[in-house]
Amino acid sequence: MSVVLITGGAGYIGSHATSVLTAAGHQCVLVDDLSNSCVDRVRWALSEAKGNARFIEADITDIASMHEIIRSTSPDAVVHLAALKNSRASLDAPAEYDRVNTQGTAAVVSAMDHANCHKLVFASSAAVYAKSPNALEVTRSPTVPTTPYGRTKLESENNLGQLVSADHRWNIAVLRFFNAAGAHPTSRPTSHEPPVSHDLLSTLCKSTESSGPPVEIMGTHHPTDGGTAIRDYVHVMDAAGAISKVVAQLDLASGCHIWNIGTGKGTSVFQLIALFNSIAGRTVDTVQGRPRSGDPPQLCR
């Protein structure tokens, strides 16, 4: 039984990864500052872990804290999920995104190295692409991020690649996640949603809870069939399962390896709304808005 430390362990993907990893026989240490999560999500993750996980509240950018946490918990591997992830917000706060995402990743890696832990799963993003990548040739797909968020992820990827080239003790897996959606069957989205959630599916779900404003569609004149943006939606349990499978393989492949985590099928905003309406049995009110800056028209694996 190995010990897996998960930064961002109280987050959306992190809490679901805890469920899958502990079911696979791992002990998990969840590290999170709760800036994009809540205590309810921590409680749910710990209950799913059935005694095989514990939670430590900490900020990954606090270098001293990360060194002490990783030293004292002695993980066999680290899954680094903690990050700021709102592409639109990153346009207004590029320095903060660099501090948390790029420098925070460096702090985690430094703490791992001092504790002689060299197995890392790094959560990157499809935001490193400017358009849909080649599904079979990830390393040949052009990485041209259009937002500060995407740039911080790509910079961290590049730093990790350079680290592996300089120090062959490291085994690193880079997972470029597309749009995670859905939930574990036992979770309760109303309790476990982050305080601020900007993805379309969460917005649609919340629109059924009250008589709030209509759902804003960010652009209806994209060069796509139907005019709305197309994205690859992958179930969060599949994303968590990918993490678990990669953790199990870290011993078998040295170096730095990159994978896209998606379904390979694109769904437009209009298609997702129509599907949601058919399942919910009601019609969600919508309003047309302007396209978001740096938002690619189509992005799927």
C-alpha positions in Angstrom: 0.0 0.0 0.0 1.5 3.3 -1.1 1.0 6.8 0.2 -0.2 9.4 -2.3 -0.2 13.0 -1.4 -2.8 15.1 -3.4 -2.4 18.8 -3.6 -5.8 20.4 -4.3 -7.2 17.2 -2.7 -10.3 18.9 -1.5 -11.1 20.2 -5.0 -13.5 18.8 -7.6 -11.1 16.4 -9.3 -9.0 15.9 -6.2 -11.8 14.7 -4.0 -13.0 12.2 -6.7 -9.4 11.1 -7.2 -9.2 10.4 -3.5 -12.2 8.1 -3.8 -10.7 6.1 -6.7 -7.1 6.0 -5.3 -8.2 4.7 -1.8 -10.5 2.2 -3.5 -7.4 1.0 -5.3 -5.6 0.4 -2.0 -3.6 3.6 -1.6 -3.4 5.8 1.5 -4.1 9.5 0.6 -3.0 12.7 2.2 -5.1 15.6 1.0 -3.5 19.1 1.0 -5.7 22.1 0.2 -6.1 25.7 1.4 -9.9 25.5 0.7 -9.8 28.6 -1.4 -11.8 26.8 -4.1 -13.5 24.1 -2.1 -15.4 23.7 1.1 -15.4 21.6 4.3 -18.4 19.5 3.0 -16.2 18.3 0.1 -13.4 17.3 2.5 -15.9 15.4 4.6 -17.3 13.6 1.6 -13.8 12.6 0.3 -12.8 11.3 3.8 -16.0 9.4 4.1 -15.4 7.8 0.7 -11.8 6.9 1.7 -13.1 4.9 4.7 -10.2 5.7 7.0 -7.6 5.6 4.3 -7.1 9.4 3.9 -6.4 12.5 6.0 -6.7 16.2 5.4 -4.1 18.9 5.9 -5.1 22.5 5.3 -2.1 24.3 3.7 -1.1 26.7 0.9 1.2 25.2 -1.8 2.9 28.5 -2.1 4.0 28.4 1.5 7.4 26.7 0.8 8.2 26.0 4.5 4.8 24.3 5.1 5.1 22.2 1.9 8.6 21.0 2.9 7.4 20.0 6.4 4.2 18.3 5.1 6.0 16.2 2.5 8.8 15.4 4.8 6.5 14.3 7.6 4.1 12.3 5.4 6.8 10.6 3.3 4.6 10.0 0.2 5.5 7.5 -2.4 4.0 9.8 -5.1 2.4 13.2 -5.4 -0.6 14.2 -7.5 -0.3 17.9 -8.0 -3.8 19.3 -8.8 -3.8 22.6 -6.8 -4.0 25.6 -9.0 -6.0 28.7 -10.0 -8.0 27.6 -13.1 -10.3 30.3 -14.3 -9.1 31.3 -17.8 -11.2 34.5 -17.8 -10.0 35.6 -14.4 -6.4 35.0 -15.4 -6.6 37.7 -17.9 -7.1 40.2 -15.1 -4.6 38.6 -12.7 -1.7 37.1 -14.6 0.8 37.7 -11.8 -1.3 35.9 -9.3 -1.8 33.0 -11.6 2.0 32.8 -12.1 2.5 33.0 -8.3 0.1 30.2 -7.5 0.4 27.9 -10.6 4.0 28.3 -11.7 5.8 29.2 -8.5 3.5 26.9 -6.5 4.4 24.0 -8.7 8.1 24.8 -8.1 7.5 24.8 -4.4 5.9 21.4 -4.5 8.7 20.0 -6.6 11.3 21.4 -4.3 9.7 19.9 -1.2 9.4 16.5 -3.0 13.1 16.6 -3.9 14.2 17.4 -0.3 12.0 14.4 0.9 13.5 12.1 -1.8 10.1 11.7 -3.5 10.5 11.8 -7.3 7.2 10.4 -8.6 4.8 13.1 -9.8 1.5 13.4 -11.6 1.0 17.0 -12.7 -2.4 18.2 -13.7 -2.1 20.4 -16.8 -4.9 21.6 -19.0 -6.2 21.6 -22.6 -5.7 25.4 -22.2 -2.2 24.9 -23.4 -3.6 24.4 -26.9 -5.0 27.1 -29.2 -7.1 24.6 -31.1 -8.0 20.9 -31.0 -4.8 18.8 -30.7 -3.8 15.7 -32.6 -5.3 12.9 -30.4 -2.6 10.4 -31.2 0.4 12.6 -31.4 0.3 14.8 -28.3 3.9 16.0 -28.4 3.4 17.1 -32.0 0.3 19.2 -31.3 1.1 22.9 -31.2 0.9 24.4 -27.7 0.0 28.0 -28.1 -2.0 29.0 -24.9 -4.2 32.1 -25.4 -4.6 33.0 -21.7 -2.2 33.5 -18.7 -3.8 30.4 -17.1 -2.8 28.3 -20.1 0.7 29.8 -20.2 1.3 29.0 -16.5 0.4 25.4 -17.2 2.7 25.2 -20.2 5.5 26.9 -18.4 5.2 24.4 -15.5 5.2 21.5 -18.1 8.4 22.9 -19.7 10.1 23.3 -16.2 9.2 19.7 -15.4 10.6 18.5 -18.7 13.9 20.3 -18.0 13.9 18.8 -14.5 13.7 15.3 -15.9 16.5 15.9 -18.4 18.8 17.1 -15.6 17.8 14.6 -13.0 16.9 11.1 -14.1 15.5 10.1 -10.7 12.2 11.8 -11.6 9.2 9.9 -13.1 6.7 12.5 -14.1 3.3 12.2 -15.8 1.7 15.3 -17.3 -2.1 15.0 -17.7 -3.8 17.6 -19.9 -7.3 17.6 -18.7 -10.2 18.7 -20.9 -13.5 19.7 -19.4 -14.3 17.5 -16.4 -18.0 17.2 -15.6 -20.4 15.1 -13.5 -20.0 13.6 -10.0 -19.6 10.5 -8.0 -22.9 8.7 -7.4 -22.8 9.4 -3.7 -21.8 13.0 -3.8 -24.2 15.9 -3.4 -23.3 18.6 -5.9 -25.2 21.4 -4.0 -23.1 20.7 -1.0 -19.8 20.0 -2.6 -19.6 22.6 -5.4 -16.8 25.1 -4.9 -17.9 28.6 -3.7 -17.3 30.0 -7.2 -17.8 27.7 -10.2 -17.5 29.0 -13.7 -18.0 25.9 -15.9 -21.1 25.6 -18.1 -22.6 22.4 -16.6 -22.4 23.8 -13.0 -24.0 27.0 -14.2 -26.8 25.0 -15.8 -27.4 23.0 -12.6 -27.5 26.1 -10.5 -29.9 27.7 -12.8 -32.6 25.1 -11.8 -32.2 25.9 -8.1 -33.6 29.5 -8.1 -35.0 32.2 -10.3 -31.6 33.7 -11.0 -30.4 35.4 -14.1 -30.4 33.5 -17.4 -27.4 31.4 -18.5 -25.1 33.5 -20.6 -23.8 31.9 -23.8 -20.4 33.3 -24.5 -20.5 33.8 -28.3 -22.9 32.4 -30.9 -20.8 33.3 -34.0 -17.8 31.0 -33.6 -16.6 29.3 -36.8 -18.3 26.0 -35.7 -21.4 24.1 -36.6 -24.1 26.1 -34.8 -21.9 29.0 -33.9 -21.2 28.1 -30.2 -17.9 26.9 -28.7 -17.2 23.2 -28.8 -15.6 21.4 -25.9 -14.6 17.8 -24.8 -16.5 16.9 -21.6 -15.0 14.0 -19.7 -16.7 12.5 -16.7 -14.9 13.4 -13.5 -14.8 9.7 -12.4 -13.0 8.9 -15.7 -10.5 11.7 -15.0 -10.0 10.4 -11.5 -9.6 6.9 -12.9 -6.9 8.1 -15.3 -5.0 9.6 -12.3 -5.2 6.3 -10.5 -4.0 4.3 -13.5 -1.1 6.6 -14.0 0.0 6.5 -10.4 0.1 2.7 -10.7 2.4 3.0 -13.7 4.9 5.6 -12.4 7.4 2.9 -11.4 7.4 1.5 -14.9 8.3 4.5 -17.0 11.0 7.0 -16.2 11.1 10.4 -17.7 8.3 12.9 -18.4 5.3 11.7 -20.3 2.3 13.7 -21.5 -1.3 12.5 -22.0 -4.6 14.2 -23.0 -7.5 13.3 -20.7 -10.7 13.6 -22.7 -13.2 11.6 -24.7 -12.3 12.7 -28.2 -15.8 13.8 -28.8 -16.8 17.5 -28.9 -20.1 18.9 -27.7 -21.2 22.4 -28.5 -22.8 24.8 -26.0 -26.1 24.6 -27.7 -25.9 20.7 -27.7 -25.1 20.6 -24.0 -28.0 23.0 -23.1 -30.4 21.0 -25.2 -29.3 17.7 -23.6 -29.6 19.3 -20.1 -33.1 20.6 -20.9 -34.2 17.1 -22.0 -32.9 15.5 -18.8 -34.1 18.3 -16.4 -37.5 18.4 -18.0 -37.5 22.1 -18.3 -36.0 24.9 -20.5 -33.2 26.9 -19.1 -33.4 30.6 -19.9 -30.4 31.8 -21.9 -29.0 35.0 -23.2 -26.4 35.7 -25.8 -23.2 37.2 -24.6 -19.9 38.2 -26.2 -17.1 35.6 -26.7 -14.6 35.5 -24.0 -11.1 36.8 -24.7 -8.7 34.0 -25.5 -11.5 31.4 -25.8 -10.8 28.9 -28.7 -13.8 28.1 -30.8 -13.2 24.3 -30.6 -11.1 22.3 -28.2 -11.5 18.6 -27.9 -9.1 15.6 -27.7 
